Amino acid sequence: MTDSEKFAAFKQQQVTANQQAYGDEARQRYGQAAVTASQRRFTNLSAEAYQDMQATEQALIDQLRQVSQTQDLASPEAHRVYQLHRQWLCFTWNNYTPRNTADSPNSTAPTPGSKRTTPKRWATL
């Protein structure tokens, strides 16, 4: 088996594991077409793009740890989290449109200078 074939098999294993853990929820939230497109994008990632995705994920986790200490969701560090999260999502999503922006009536986005409480689930990062 070549390295390319091993990498393709690895990505398929990741898709299968993700499907088992989150497939039903993802289809309910985003629909079959979006899930299938996301899986296709993931399985088509090059080794370099996959490494970039993993590096972005690690930077996101590191930045989340910092923000969870300050709990200031309007800080420059928190905005970096938002940017990294978007970047990470865009590796596998066909398009990205924020659902909750500061202009939205149902916004959960912090306003400049506000201090928001970090969800307890983040405290374990």
C-alpha positions in Angstrom: 0.0 0.0 0.0 1.4 3.4 -1.0 1.6 6.4 1.3 -1.2 8.0 -0.8 -3.4 5.0 -0.4 -2.7 4.9 3.4 -3.6 8.6 3.7 -6.8 8.0 1.8 -7.7 5.1 4.0 -6.9 7.2 7.1 -9.2 10.0 5.9 -12.0 7.5 5.2 -11.6 6.1 8.8 -11.9 9.7 10.1 -15.1 10.3 8.1 -16.5 7.0 9.3 -15.7 7.7 13.0 -17.1 11.2 12.7 -20.3 9.8 11.0 -20.8 7.4 13.8 -20.4 10.0 16.5 -22.0 13.1 14.9 -23.7 12.0 11.7 -27.3 12.2 12.8 -26.9 15.5 14.5 -25.0 17.0 11.6 -27.7 15.9 9.1 -30.5 17.4 11.4 -28.6 20.7 11.7 -27.2 21.2 8.2 -28.9 18.7 5.9 -27.7 15.7 3.9 -26.2 17.7 1.1 -24.0 19.8 3.4 -22.8 16.8 5.3 -21.9 14.9 2.1 -20.2 18.0 0.7 -18.2 18.4 3.9 -17.1 14.7 3.9 -16.1 15.0 0.2 -14.0 18.1 1.0 -12.3 16.3 3.9 -11.5 13.1 1.9 -10.1 15.3 -0.9 -7.7 17.2 1.3 -4.1 16.9 0.3 -1.5 15.9 2.9 -0.3 19.5 3.0 -3.9 20.9 3.5 -4.5 18.2 6.2 -1.4 19.3 8.0 -2.5 22.9 7.7 -5.9 22.0 9.1 -4.2 20.2 12.1 -1.9 23.2 12.8 -4.9 25.5 12.7 -6.8 23.2 15.1 -3.9 23.2 17.5 -3.6 27.0 17.4 -7.3 27.3 18.0 -7.1 25.0 21.0 -4.1 26.9 22.4 -5.9 30.2 21.9 -9.1 28.9 23.5 -7.1 27.9 26.6 -5.9 31.5 26.9 -9.4 33.0 26.4 -10.9 30.5 28.9 -8.5 32.0 31.5 -9.5 35.6 30.9 -13.2 34.9 29.9 -13.1 38.2 27.9 -14.9 37.3 24.7 -14.3 40.8 23.3 -10.5 40.6 23.7 -8.1 40.5 20.7 -7.4 36.9 21.8 -11.0 36.0 21.6 -11.3 37.5 18.1 -8.3 35.4 17.1 -10.3 32.4 18.3 -13.2 33.4 16.0 -10.8 33.8 13.1 -9.1 30.5 13.7 -12.4 28.7 14.1 -13.6 30.1 10.8 -10.3 29.1 9.1 -10.6 25.6 10.6 -14.2 25.2 9.4 -13.4 26.4 5.9 -11.1 23.4 5.4 -14.2 21.2 5.1 -17.2 23.5 4.7 -18.2 24.7 1.2 -19.2 28.1 2.5 -19.2 29.9 5.8 -21.8 32.4 6.9 -21.9 33.4 10.6 -25.3 32.7 12.0 -25.0 35.0 15.0 -23.3 38.4 14.2 -23.5 41.5 16.3 -26.1 42.8 13.8 -28.4 39.8 14.3 -31.4 40.2 16.6 -30.6 36.8 18.1 -26.9 37.6 18.4 -24.6 35.9 20.9 -21.6 37.8 19.7 -20.1 40.1 22.3 -20.2 43.8 21.8 -16.9 45.7 21.9 -15.7 46.1 25.5 -18.1 43.6 27.0 -17.0 40.8 29.1 -18.8 37.5 28.7 -18.7 34.4 30.8 -16.9 31.5 29.3 -19.1 28.3 29.1 -18.1 25.8 31.8 -17.3 23.2 29.1 -14.4 25.4 27.9 -12.9 25.4 31.4 -11.4 21.9 30.8 -9.4 22.9 27.7 
